[in-house]
Amino acid sequence: KNQVEQSPQSLIILEGKNCTLQCNYTVSPFSNLRWYKQDTGRGPVSLTIMTFSENTKSNGRYTATLDADTKQSSLHITASQLSDSASYICVVSPRGGKLIFGQGTELSVKP
Amino acid sequence: NAGVTQTPKFQVLKTGQSMTLQCAQDMNHNSMYWYRQDPGMGLRLIYYSASEGTTDKGEVPNGYNVSRLNKREFSLRLESAAPSQTSVYFCASSEAQLAGGYEQFFGPGTRLTVL
């Protein structure tokens, strides 16, 4: 069964610190892997999209990495800000199939 | 550009009532989607429309119907609401099908409570 699992479920960090969120998937073959940011009470917003042949992609302070051999991805946030407090969702697109969403990691950045 | 808009933002229904959730996009996208999001679960696809004139079932279609009214609009109808349909509903759109790496844009959501 195609699955996407994220860890940790929740995370609290201090403003200015770095953090890394993990995503493991069993989807194979897949077309692309996405990371979304969802602020409380709002819809998800796309951060990065990587194809199976890409290893890394950055969007400002957000850097996503992908290891297709181990079926793992991570999202690294540098110099966190209070506005980074949100749910971060890993999403995998199987070839020819629909998106499979992870449950998300709830990040809280404290001053 | 407004992007993806949804109405209403909030709705409370009694069991057995019907309602339609409206969604519109102004990005000239071909594909549109309806998802539901429940606590502790990832977003789940209810229905999607790959292009104007076509609709297909997603992961959790039971109890819902959809209409792709035109290229801009995609509505979701609950014919007889049940408490299990209490959820936050998101509409989304993309230029083309997502396996091609196209970015997906989400609306602000409709928070639905069925009593």
gemmi code that builds the backbone of each chain (N, CA, C; Angstrom):
import gemmi

chains = {
    "A": [
        ("LYS", (0.846, -1.187, 0.000), (0.000, 0.000, 0.000), (0.881, 1.236, 0.000)),
        ("ASN", (0.538, 2.200, -0.873), (1.285, 3.453, -0.926), (1.046, 4.266, 0.326)),
        ("GLN", (2.122, 4.622, 1.013), (1.989, 5.406, 2.232), (3.061, 6.473, 2.304)),
        ("VAL", (2.723, 7.545, 3.038), (3.668, 8.611, 3.320), (3.613, 8.863, 4.824)),
        ("GLU", (4.748, 8.734, 5.492), (4.790, 8.922, 6.940), (5.790, 10.008, 7.292)),
        ("GLN", (5.348, 10.898, 8.185), (6.178, 12.022, 8.572), (6.539, 11.956, 10.046)),
        ("SER", (7.719, 12.478, 10.345), (8.161, 12.569, 11.736), (9.000, 13.827, 11.933)),
        ("PRO", (8.985, 14.401, 13.140), (8.094, 14.020, 14.227), (6.674, 14.501, 13.963)),
        ("GLN", (5.748, 14.113, 14.805), (4.360, 14.557, 14.665), (4.258, 16.038, 14.993)),
        ("SER", (5.020, 16.463, 15.997), (5.057, 17.871, 16.368), (6.446, 18.227, 16.870)),
        ("LEU", (6.745, 19.517, 16.802), (8.082, 19.990, 17.131), (7.992, 21.422, 17.631)),
        ("ILE", (8.719, 21.713, 18.706), (8.799, 23.079, 19.234), (10.259, 23.505, 19.207)),
        ("ILE", (10.531, 24.654, 18.592), (11.900, 25.165, 18.546), (11.891, 26.649, 18.891)),
        ("LEU", (13.069, 27.167, 19.242), (13.191, 28.581, 19.539), (13.495, 29.351, 18.257)),
        ("GLU", (12.973, 30.551, 18.201), (13.213, 31.431, 17.067), (14.703, 31.545, 16.782)),
        ("GLY", (15.054, 31.449, 15.506), (16.445, 31.559, 15.102), (17.155, 30.227, 14.946)),
        ("LYS", (16.584, 29.177, 15.530), (17.183, 27.845, 15.411), (16.806, 27.187, 14.091)),
        ("ASN", (17.603, 26.176, 13.710), (17.321, 25.369, 12.529), (16.545, 24.123, 12.934)),
        ("CYS", (15.854, 23.529, 11.981), (15.189, 22.247, 12.259), (15.062, 21.453, 10.964)),
        ("THR", (14.872, 20.136, 11.136), (14.707, 19.249, 9.990), (13.518, 18.340, 10.213)),
        ("LEU", (12.653, 18.286, 9.225), (11.460, 17.443, 9.264), (11.678, 16.272, 8.309)),
        ("GLN", (11.173, 15.097, 8.694), (11.424, 13.888, 7.929), (10.162, 13.363, 7.251)),
        ("CYS", (10.377, 12.697, 6.124), (9.283, 12.081, 5.377), (9.778, 10.761, 4.790)),
        ("ASN", (9.117, 9.670, 5.124), (9.409, 8.362, 4.536), (8.217, 7.924, 3.717)),
        ("TYR", (8.459, 7.339, 2.569), (7.350, 6.943, 1.709), (7.594, 5.548, 1.149)),
        ("THR", (6.507, 4.897, 0.779), (6.606, 3.574, 0.168), (6.110, 3.603, -1.262)),
        ("VAL", (5.753, 4.798, -1.760), (5.199, 4.936, -3.097), (6.264, 4.630, -4.146)),
        ("SER", (5.953, 3.733, -5.058), (6.888, 3.400, -6.121), (6.145, 2.802, -7.308)),
        ("PRO", (6.419, 3.252, -8.516), (7.289, 4.379, -8.832), (6.570, 5.705, -8.576)),
        ("PHE", (7.322, 6.766, -8.453), (6.661, 8.047, -8.242), (7.191, 9.092, -9.202)),
        ("SER", (6.364, 10.098, -9.419), (6.721, 11.164, -10.346), (7.412, 12.319, -9.638)),
        ("ASN", (6.860, 12.740, -8.508), (7.431, 13.874, -7.811), (7.053, 13.857, -6.340)),
        ("LEU", (7.818, 14.589, -5.560), (7.574, 14.709, -4.127), (7.495, 16.193, -3.798)),
        ("ARG", (6.485, 16.530, -3.010), (6.205, 17.942, -2.696), (6.224, 18.167, -1.200)),
        ("TRP", (6.563, 19.368, -0.837), (6.388, 19.833, 0.532), (5.462, 21.048, 0.493)),
        ("TYR", (4.448, 21.007, 1.390), (3.521, 22.115, 1.528), (3.620, 22.696, 2.934)),
        ("LYS", (3.316, 23.975, 3.047), (3.173, 24.627, 4.347), (1.702, 25.008, 4.513)),
        ("GLN", (1.136, 24.654, 5.670), (-0.268, 25.007, 5.930), (-0.364, 25.796, 7.229)),
        ("ASP", (-0.667, 27.074, 7.106), (-0.920, 27.895, 8.289), (-2.283, 27.537, 8.864)),
        ("THR", (-2.442, 27.744, 10.165), (-3.695, 27.413, 10.844), (-4.859, 28.133, 10.181)),
        ("GLY", (-5.901, 27.372, 9.830), (-7.099, 27.965, 9.253), (-6.994, 28.349, 7.786)),
        ("ARG", (-5.938, 27.918, 7.118), (-5.745, 28.259, 5.713), (-5.436, 27.007, 4.904)),
        ("GLY", (-5.475, 27.152, 3.586), (-5.142, 26.044, 2.715), (-3.646, 25.858, 2.585)),
        ("PRO", (-3.200, 24.650, 2.194), (-1.756, 24.409, 2.003), (-1.197, 25.266, 0.880)),
        ("VAL", (0.077, 25.598, 1.033), (0.796, 26.362, 0.016), (2.054, 25.585, -0.350)),
        ("SER", (2.311, 25.468, -1.642), (3.448, 24.696, -2.109), (4.772, 25.379, -1.760)),
        ("LEU", (5.726, 24.578, -1.211), (7.077, 25.087, -0.925), (8.065, 24.612, -1.985)),
        ("THR", (8.078, 23.301, -2.230), (9.001, 22.739, -3.210), (8.344, 21.565, -3.931)),
        ("ILE", (8.775, 21.322, -5.146), (8.390, 20.133, -5.913), (9.674, 19.532, -6.478)),
        ("MET", (9.932, 18.255, -6.198), (11.132, 17.586, -6.712), (10.737, 16.365, -7.519)),
        ("THR", (11.366, 16.172, -8.660), (11.172, 14.934, -9.397), (12.059, 13.861, -8.784)),
        ("PHE", (11.877, 12.622, -9.203), (12.622, 11.502, -8.632), (14.122, 11.619, -8.904)),
        ("SER", (14.502, 12.411, -9.910), (15.915, 12.533, -10.264), (16.615, 13.702, -9.561)),
        ("GLU", (15.866, 14.505, -8.810), (16.464, 15.645, -8.109), (16.827, 15.265, -6.683)),
        ("ASN", (17.940, 15.802, -6.181), (18.392, 15.509, -4.825), (18.028, 16.605, -3.835)),
        ("THR", (17.955, 17.833, -4.329), (17.720, 18.947, -3.427), (17.042, 20.085, -4.168)),
        ("LYS", (16.237, 20.830, -3.420), (15.606, 22.017, -3.981), (15.375, 23.014, -2.856)),
        ("SER", (15.669, 24.266, -3.127), (15.547, 25.298, -2.094), (14.505, 26.335, -2.459)),
        ("ASN", (13.914, 26.907, -1.427), (12.966, 28.000, -1.562), (13.202, 28.919, -0.370)),
        ("GLY", (14.111, 29.866, -0.556), (14.455, 30.761, 0.544), (15.136, 29.997, 1.665)),
        ("ARG", (14.549, 30.079, 2.869), (15.144, 29.393, 4.026), (14.728, 27.923, 4.106)),
        ("TYR", (13.955, 27.467, 3.160), (13.501, 26.074, 3.133), (14.326, 25.300, 2.108)),
        ("THR", (14.887, 24.147, 2.535), (15.625, 23.281, 1.624), (15.107, 21.860, 1.773)),
        ("ALA", (14.643, 21.300, 0.665), (14.162, 19.925, 0.672), (15.217, 19.035, 0.034)),
        ("THR", (15.379, 17.842, 0.591), (16.292, 16.858, 0.010), (15.514, 15.579, -0.275)),
        ("LEU", (16.004, 14.809, -1.207), (15.338, 13.574, -1.591), (16.378, 12.492, -1.836)),
        ("ASP", (16.180, 11.343, -1.211), (16.989, 10.155, -1.471), (16.041, 9.082, -1.990)),
        ("ALA", (16.006, 8.915, -3.311), (15.062, 7.979, -3.919), (15.430, 6.524, -3.611)),
        ("ASP", (16.690, 6.265, -3.289), (17.102, 4.896, -2.979), (16.516, 4.433, -1.652)),
        ("THR", (16.581, 5.303, -0.657), (16.053, 4.963, 0.668), (14.617, 5.409, 0.846)),
        ("LYS", (14.073, 6.087, -0.151), (12.688, 6.571, -0.106), (12.487, 7.501, 1.100)),
        ("GLN", (13.382, 8.461, 1.215), (13.290, 9.429, 2.300), (13.472, 10.844, 1.757)),
        ("SER", (12.748, 11.764, 2.379), (12.918, 13.179, 2.070), (12.971, 13.931, 3.382)),
        ("SER", (13.619, 15.083, 3.353), (13.642, 15.934, 4.531), (13.433, 17.377, 4.116)),
        ("LEU", (12.895, 18.148, 5.041), (12.735, 19.588, 4.834), (13.504, 20.284, 5.939)),
        ("HIS", (14.514, 21.068, 5.544), (15.345, 21.780, 6.503), (14.949, 23.243, 6.507)),
        ("ILE", (14.696, 23.764, 7.694), (14.344, 25.182, 7.835), (15.496, 25.877, 8.565)),
        ("THR", (16.016, 26.891, 7.944), (17.168, 27.614, 8.496), (16.713, 28.909, 9.165)),
        ("ALA", (17.343, 29.201, 10.297), (17.081, 30.466, 10.999), (15.583, 30.714, 11.138)),
        ("SER", (14.925, 29.846, 11.869), (13.455, 29.866, 11.953), (12.917, 31.216, 12.438)),
        ("GLN", (11.712, 31.521, 11.939), (11.010, 32.740, 12.324), (9.650, 32.353, 12.902)),
        ("LEU", (9.066, 33.277, 13.648), (7.751, 32.991, 14.252), (6.733, 32.618, 13.176)),
        ("SER", (6.865, 33.213, 12.003), (5.922, 32.941, 10.912), (6.087, 31.538, 10.312)),
        ("ASP", (7.136, 30.838, 10.714), (7.300, 29.453, 10.249), (6.394, 28.490, 11.010)),
        ("SER", (5.767, 28.955, 12.078), (4.837, 28.109, 12.840), (3.686, 27.698, 11.921)),
        ("ALA", (3.571, 26.390, 11.685), (2.588, 25.883, 10.721), (2.683, 24.365, 10.701)),
        ("SER", (1.823, 23.764, 9.905), (1.919, 22.333, 9.634), (2.645, 22.163, 8.305)),
        ("TYR", (3.590, 21.227, 8.255), (4.358, 20.976, 7.036), (4.005, 19.583, 6.538)),
        ("ILE", (3.564, 19.529, 5.296), (2.998, 18.305, 4.745), (3.850, 17.806, 3.591)),
        ("CYS", (4.212, 16.536, 3.658), (4.952, 15.861, 2.593), (3.938, 15.136, 1.703)),
        ("VAL", (4.084, 15.269, 0.404), (3.100, 14.718, -0.528), (3.839, 14.028, -1.671)),
        ("VAL", (3.440, 12.819, -1.990), (4.076, 12.070, -3.078), (3.068, 11.823, -4.189)),
        ("SER", (3.517, 12.013, -5.426), (2.661, 11.779, -6.588), (3.125, 10.521, -7.306)),
        ("PRO", (2.345, 9.426, -7.209), (2.710, 8.222, -7.965), (2.592, 8.497, -9.461)),
        ("ARG", (3.297, 7.743, -10.264), (3.162, 7.930, -11.706), (1.751, 7.540, -12.122)),
        ("GLY", (1.064, 8.483, -12.744), (-0.285, 8.212, -13.219), (-1.339, 8.185, -12.131)),
        ("GLY", (-0.956, 8.428, -10.885), (-1.916, 8.363, -9.794), (-2.137, 9.705, -9.132)),
        ("LYS", (-2.919, 9.714, -8.071), (-3.257, 10.951, -7.375), (-2.253, 11.167, -6.247)),
        ("LEU", (-2.237, 12.391, -5.745), (-1.335, 12.734, -4.659), (-1.645, 11.916, -3.416)),
        ("ILE", (-0.581, 11.516, -2.707), (-0.728, 10.835, -1.425), (-0.117, 11.746, -0.376)),
        ("PHE", (-0.948, 12.159, 0.589), (-0.537, 13.145, 1.585), (-0.089, 12.472, 2.873)),
        ("GLY", (0.991, 12.997, 3.456), (1.353, 12.621, 4.810), (0.459, 13.340, 5.805)),
        ("GLN", (0.562, 12.945, 7.073), (-0.284, 13.542, 8.111), (0.210, 14.910, 8.548)),
        ("GLY", (1.450, 15.245, 8.212), (1.977, 16.554, 8.548), (2.772, 16.565, 9.843)),
        ("THR", (3.683, 17.511, 9.946), (4.420, 17.802, 11.183), (4.017, 19.197, 11.624)),
        ("GLU", (3.553, 19.305, 12.869), (3.137, 20.585, 13.426), (4.354, 21.271, 14.048)),
        ("LEU", (4.788, 22.365, 13.452), (5.953, 23.091, 13.953), (5.505, 24.339, 14.696)),
        ("SER", (6.042, 24.517, 15.883), (5.781, 25.720, 16.661), (7.115, 26.404, 16.946)),
        ("VAL", (7.237, 27.662, 16.537), (8.444, 28.446, 16.780), (8.139, 29.438, 17.892)),
        ("LYS", (8.911, 29.348, 18.972), (8.675, 30.198, 20.147), (9.717, 31.311, 20.218)),
        ("PRO", (9.297, 32.473, 20.717), (10.260, 33.592, 20.831), (11.255, 33.342, 21.961)),
    ],
    "B": [
        ("ASN", (-5.487, 38.834, -9.197), (-5.986, 37.457, -9.248), (-6.365, 36.969, -7.868)),
        ("ALA", (-7.571, 36.397, -7.740), (-8.012, 35.890, -6.447), (-7.475, 34.493, -6.209)),
        ("GLY", (-7.059, 33.773, -7.255), (-6.587, 32.407, -7.082), (-7.768, 31.459, -7.024)),
        ("VAL", (-7.852, 30.677, -5.931), (-8.949, 29.742, -5.726), (-9.833, 30.292, -4.602)),
        ("THR", (-11.096, 30.459, -4.890), (-12.026, 30.956, -3.880), (-13.067, 29.885, -3.564)),
        ("GLN", (-13.506, 29.866, -2.320), (-14.493, 28.898, -1.861), (-15.577, 29.611, -1.066)),
        ("THR", (-16.806, 29.168, -1.241), (-17.902, 29.655, -0.418), (-18.797, 28.492, -0.027)),
        ("PRO", (-19.372, 28.495, 1.192), (-19.113, 29.478, 2.239), (-17.823, 29.157, 2.993)),
        ("LYS", (-17.441, 29.984, 3.939), (-16.279, 29.722, 4.783), (-16.645, 28.786, 5.939)),
        ("PHE", (-17.837, 28.933, 6.464), (-18.320, 28.105, 7.565), (-19.759, 27.695, 7.267)),
        ("GLN", (-20.144, 26.503, 7.741), (-21.517, 26.049, 7.565), (-21.840, 25.027, 8.635)),
        ("VAL", (-23.028, 25.147, 9.209), (-23.539, 24.153, 10.151), (-24.809, 23.565, 9.550)),
        ("LEU", (-24.855, 22.239, 9.477), (-26.029, 21.543, 8.921), (-26.581, 20.577, 9.958)),
        ("LYS", (-27.843, 20.225, 9.782), (-28.417, 19.140, 10.559), (-28.335, 17.873, 9.721)),
        ("THR", (-28.271, 16.750, 10.378), (-28.233, 15.470, 9.678), (-29.400, 15.378, 8.699)),
        ("GLY", (-29.074, 14.985, 7.453), (-30.099, 14.833, 6.435), (-30.266, 16.036, 5.526)),
        ("GLN", (-29.752, 17.187, 5.935), (-29.847, 18.368, 5.077), (-28.861, 18.251, 3.916)),
        ("SER", (-29.136, 19.021, 2.863), (-28.242, 19.029, 1.709), (-27.618, 20.407, 1.553)),
        ("MET", (-26.467, 20.439, 0.901), (-25.845, 21.722, 0.590), (-24.810, 21.535, -0.502)),
        ("THR", (-24.459, 22.648, -1.128), (-23.440, 22.657, -2.171), (-22.323, 23.604, -1.781)),
        ("LEU", (-21.105, 23.103, -1.859), (-19.919, 23.931, -1.654), (-19.435, 24.410, -3.023)),
        ("GLN", (-19.182, 25.721, -3.084), (-18.792, 26.309, -4.356), (-17.290, 26.563, -4.399)),
        ("CYS", (-16.712, 26.398, -5.570), (-15.288, 26.665, -5.767), (-15.093, 27.284, -7.146)),
        ("ALA", (-14.241, 28.297, -7.213), (-13.917, 28.924, -8.496), (-12.442, 29.296, -8.525)),
        ("GLN", (-11.840, 29.167, -9.714), (-10.443, 29.581, -9.882), (-10.331, 30.490, -11.099)),
        ("ASP", (-9.414, 31.446, -11.007), (-9.260, 32.425, -12.081), (-7.899, 32.313, -12.739)),
        ("MET", (-7.282, 31.129, -12.679), (-5.941, 30.934, -13.233), (-5.970, 30.158, -14.545)),
        ("ASN", (-7.175, 29.926, -15.077), (-7.340, 29.187, -16.335), (-6.777, 27.762, -16.248)),
        ("HIS", (-6.897, 27.174, -15.056), (-6.396, 25.822, -14.860), (-7.351, 24.786, -15.416)),
        ("ASN", (-6.762, 23.679, -15.884), (-7.586, 22.605, -16.439), (-8.123, 21.665, -15.364)),
        ("SER", (-7.306, 21.409, -14.332), (-7.659, 20.380, -13.349), (-8.101, 21.006, -12.035)),
        ("MET", (-9.130, 20.418, -11.448), (-9.630, 20.893, -10.163), (-9.920, 19.705, -9.265)),
        ("TYR", (-9.881, 19.953, -7.928), (-9.929, 18.870, -6.947), (-10.743, 19.290, -5.727)),
        ("TRP", (-11.360, 18.293, -5.093), (-11.970, 18.492, -3.786), (-11.336, 17.517, -2.793)),
        ("TYR", (-10.889, 18.068, -1.646), (-10.299, 17.276, -0.575), (-11.073, 17.532, 0.719)),
        ("ARG", (-10.923, 16.579, 1.632), (-11.364, 16.825, 2.992), (-10.180, 16.598, 3.928)),
        ("GLN", (-10.160, 17.357, 5.017), (-9.068, 17.247, 5.979), (-9.656, 17.044, 7.364)),
        ("ASP", (-9.300, 15.954, 7.987), (-9.776, 15.614, 9.321), (-8.604, 15.569, 10.284)),
        ("PRO", (-8.846, 15.860, 11.562), (-7.747, 15.874, 12.545), (-6.979, 14.559, 12.548)),
        ("GLY", (-5.637, 14.660, 12.535), (-4.792, 13.474, 12.613), (-4.683, 12.694, 11.323)),
        ("MET", (-5.302, 13.201, 10.254), (-5.242, 12.495, 8.974), (-4.744, 13.439, 7.892)),
        ("GLY", (-4.116, 12.870, 6.899), (-3.718, 13.684, 5.759), (-4.921, 14.070, 4.920)),
        ("LEU", (-4.740, 15.025, 4.034), (-5.816, 15.385, 3.116), (-6.198, 14.165, 2.284)),
        ("ARG", (-7.490, 14.005, 2.075), (-7.972, 12.883, 1.274), (-8.796, 13.402, 0.107)),
        ("LEU", (-8.528, 12.846, -1.062), (-9.183, 13.297, -2.279), (-10.598, 12.733, -2.359)),
        ("ILE", (-11.575, 13.621, -2.582), (-12.967, 13.189, -2.689), (-13.311, 12.941, -4.160)),
        ("TYR", (-13.164, 13.960, -4.957), (-13.387, 13.906, -6.398), (-12.387, 14.836, -7.069)),
        ("TYR", (-12.162, 14.598, -8.353), (-11.353, 15.521, -9.117), (-11.898, 15.615, -10.539)),
        ("SER", (-11.457, 16.675, -11.209), (-11.828, 16.901, -12.601), (-10.546, 17.203, -13.361)),
        ("ALA", (-10.120, 16.265, -14.174), (-8.858, 16.446, -14.900), (-8.969, 17.557, -15.936)),
        ("SER", (-10.154, 17.716, -16.499), (-10.370, 18.780, -17.476), (-11.867, 19.077, -17.519)),
        ("GLU", (-12.215, 20.188, -18.131), (-13.626, 20.573, -18.228), (-14.410, 19.452, -18.886)),
        ("GLY", (-15.521, 19.083, -18.268), (-16.371, 18.048, -18.834), (-16.113, 16.660, -18.293)),
        ("THR", (-15.073, 16.509, -17.448), (-14.782, 15.187, -16.874), (-14.701, 15.280, -15.358)),
        ("THR", (-15.191, 14.234, -14.705), (-15.037, 14.118, -13.261), (-14.753, 12.663, -12.926)),
        ("ASP", (-13.980, 12.436, -11.854), (-13.645, 11.084, -11.432), (-13.606, 10.998, -9.918)),
        ("LYS", (-13.871, 9.800, -9.403), (-13.853, 9.577, -7.972), (-12.424, 9.549, -7.457)),
        ("GLY", (-12.295, 10.037, -6.224), (-11.029, 9.945, -5.532), (-11.064, 8.827, -4.512)),
        ("GLU", (-10.402, 9.085, -3.390), (-10.261, 8.066, -2.348), (-11.532, 7.880, -1.525)),
        ("VAL", (-12.288, 8.974, -1.274), (-13.453, 8.925, -0.368), (-14.673, 9.597, -0.995)),
        ("PRO", (-15.249, 9.053, -2.088), (-16.334, 9.738, -2.794), (-17.740, 9.510, -2.231)),
        ("ASN", (-17.904, 8.506, -1.362), (-19.261, 8.148, -0.924), (-19.927, 9.284, -0.168)),
        ("GLY", (-21.159, 9.587, -0.555), (-21.932, 10.643, 0.090), (-21.783, 12.005, -0.567)),
        ("TYR", (-21.006, 12.062, -1.643), (-20.745, 13.337, -2.328), (-21.028, 13.201, -3.822)),
        ("ASN", (-21.364, 14.337, -4.429), (-21.420, 14.446, -5.879), (-20.737, 15.748, -6.288)),
        ("VAL", (-20.269, 15.792, -7.528), (-19.595, 17.005, -8.005), (-20.136, 17.406, -9.366)),
        ("SER", (-19.909, 18.673, -9.673), (-20.245, 19.198, -11.000), (-19.138, 20.130, -11.448)),
        ("ARG", (-18.594, 19.864, -12.642), (-17.635, 20.819, -13.235), (-18.480, 21.705, -14.145)),
        ("LEU", (-18.913, 22.824, -13.602), (-19.885, 23.685, -14.273), (-19.303, 24.306, -15.540)),
        ("ASN", (-18.068, 24.677, -15.486), (-17.320, 25.229, -16.614), (-15.854, 25.141, -16.221)),
        ("LYS", (-14.958, 25.765, -16.990), (-13.540, 25.621, -16.681), (-13.193, 26.240, -15.327)),
        ("ARG", (-13.907, 27.286, -14.932), (-13.603, 28.007, -13.703), (-14.160, 27.354, -12.448)),
        ("GLU", (-15.323, 26.702, -12.558), (-16.068, 26.347, -11.359), (-16.241, 24.837, -11.182)),
        ("PHE", (-16.096, 24.405, -9.923), (-16.206, 22.985, -9.577), (-16.915, 22.916, -8.234)),
        ("SER", (-18.133, 22.374, -8.205), (-18.904, 22.377, -6.967), (-18.978, 20.982, -6.374)),
        ("LEU", (-19.150, 20.933, -5.061), (-19.260, 19.675, -4.309), (-20.597, 19.668, -3.589)),
        ("ARG", (-21.384, 18.623, -3.777), (-22.719, 18.564, -3.172), (-22.827, 17.409, -2.190)),
        ("LEU", (-23.380, 17.730, -1.033), (-23.746, 16.721, -0.048), (-25.257, 16.578, -0.111)),
        ("GLU", (-25.756, 15.431, -0.541), (-27.196, 15.259, -0.731), (-27.928, 15.069, 0.585)),
        ("SER", (-27.333, 14.320, 1.501), (-27.946, 14.046, 2.792), (-26.817, 13.986, 3.813)),
        ("ALA", (-26.559, 15.128, 4.431), (-25.379, 15.244, 5.291), (-25.439, 14.302, 6.492)),
        ("ALA", (-24.261, 13.776, 6.847), (-24.125, 12.896, 8.011), (-23.033, 13.458, 8.923)),
        ("PRO", (-23.098, 13.171, 10.226), (-22.059, 13.672, 11.140), (-20.645, 13.291, 10.713)),
        ("SER", (-20.490, 12.149, 10.032), (-19.164, 11.718, 9.576), (-18.588, 12.644, 8.503)),
        ("GLN", (-19.424, 13.518, 7.959), (-18.959, 14.469, 6.949), (-18.526, 15.798, 7.562)),
        ("THR", (-18.559, 15.888, 8.861), (-17.977, 17.045, 9.556), (-16.486, 17.067, 9.261)),
        ("SER", (-16.026, 18.165, 8.669), (-14.640, 18.211, 8.212), (-14.340, 19.605, 7.677)),
        ("VAL", (-13.086, 19.803, 7.280), (-12.719, 20.999, 6.539), (-12.507, 20.582, 5.095)),
        ("TYR", (-13.178, 21.269, 4.189), (-13.132, 20.920, 2.778), (-12.290, 21.946, 2.017)),
        ("PHE", (-11.360, 21.416, 1.217), (-10.498, 22.273, 0.413), (-10.700, 21.974, -1.065)),
        ("CYS", (-10.820, 23.041, -1.822), (-10.806, 22.956, -3.270), (-9.409, 23.334, -3.743)),
        ("ALA", (-8.947, 22.739, -4.830), (-7.627, 23.058, -5.361), (-7.679, 22.993, -6.884)),
        ("SER", (-6.682, 23.607, -7.508), (-6.601, 23.549, -8.968), (-5.143, 23.453, -9.392)),
        ("SER", (-4.930, 22.964, -10.601), (-3.589, 22.908, -11.181), (-3.721, 23.042, -12.694)),
        ("GLU", (-2.652, 23.486, -13.313), (-2.680, 23.718, -14.753), (-3.004, 22.430, -15.506)),
        ("ALA", (-2.414, 21.346, -15.048), (-2.670, 20.043, -15.654), (-2.474, 18.993, -14.571)),
        ("GLN", (-2.501, 17.739, -14.937), (-2.456, 16.680, -13.943), (-1.125, 16.677, -13.186)),
        ("LEU", (-1.227, 16.325, -11.896), (-0.150, 16.564, -10.949), (1.055, 15.652, -11.167)),
        ("ALA", (0.856, 14.502, -11.816), (2.001, 13.630, -12.079), (3.017, 14.341, -12.971)),
        ("GLY", (2.574, 15.373, -13.669), (3.482, 16.136, -14.519), (4.270, 17.197, -13.778)),
        ("GLY", (4.120, 17.242, -12.452), (4.896, 18.195, -11.670), (4.299, 19.577, -11.598)),
        ("TYR", (3.040, 19.731, -11.992), (2.422, 21.046, -11.951), (2.097, 21.441, -10.517)),
        ("GLU", (2.247, 22.712, -10.222), (1.952, 23.195, -8.886), (0.449, 23.187, -8.648)),
        ("GLN", (0.063, 22.872, -7.428), (-1.339, 22.818, -7.045), (-1.636, 23.983, -6.104)),
        ("PHE", (-2.730, 24.670, -6.373), (-3.110, 25.833, -5.579), (-4.399, 25.515, -4.829)),
        ("PHE", (-4.405, 25.824, -3.532), (-5.549, 25.507, -2.687), (-6.347, 26.762, -2.344)),
        ("GLY", (-7.647, 26.550, -2.135), (-8.501, 27.598, -1.608), (-8.378, 27.675, -0.097)),
        ("PRO", (-9.105, 28.609, 0.537), (-8.999, 28.829, 1.978), (-9.749, 27.806, 2.816)),
        ("GLY", (-10.595, 26.995, 2.212), (-11.308, 25.962, 2.953), (-12.702, 26.357, 3.387)),
        ("THR", (-13.542, 25.346, 3.555), (-14.886, 25.492, 4.139), (-14.959, 24.576, 5.346)),
        ("ARG", (-15.264, 25.153, 6.489), (-15.373, 24.360, 7.721), (-16.832, 23.968, 7.898)),
        ("LEU", (-17.121, 22.666, 7.785), (-18.490, 22.159, 7.825), (-18.713, 21.322, 9.074)),
        ("THR", (-19.779, 21.622, 9.787), (-20.182, 20.841, 10.952), (-21.563, 20.279, 10.694)),
        ("VAL", (-21.712, 18.961, 10.876), (-23.018, 18.316, 10.720), (-23.459, 17.805, 12.090)),
        ("LEU", (-24.600, 18.309, 12.545), (-25.083, 17.954, 13.888), (-26.046, 16.774, 13.842)),
    ],
}
model = gemmi.Model(1)
for chain_id, residues in chains.items():
    chain = gemmi.Chain(chain_id)
    for i, (resn, *xyz) in enumerate(residues, 1):
        res = gemmi.Residue()
        res.name, res.seqid = resn, gemmi.SeqId(i, " ")
        for name, pos in zip(("N", "CA", "C"), xyz):
            atom = gemmi.Atom()
            atom.name, atom.element = name, gemmi.Element(name[0])
            atom.pos, atom.b_iso = gemmi.Position(*pos), 0.0
            res.add_atom(atom)
        chain.add_residue(res)
    model.add_chain(chain)
structure = gemmi.Structure()
structure.add_model(model)
structure.setup_entities()
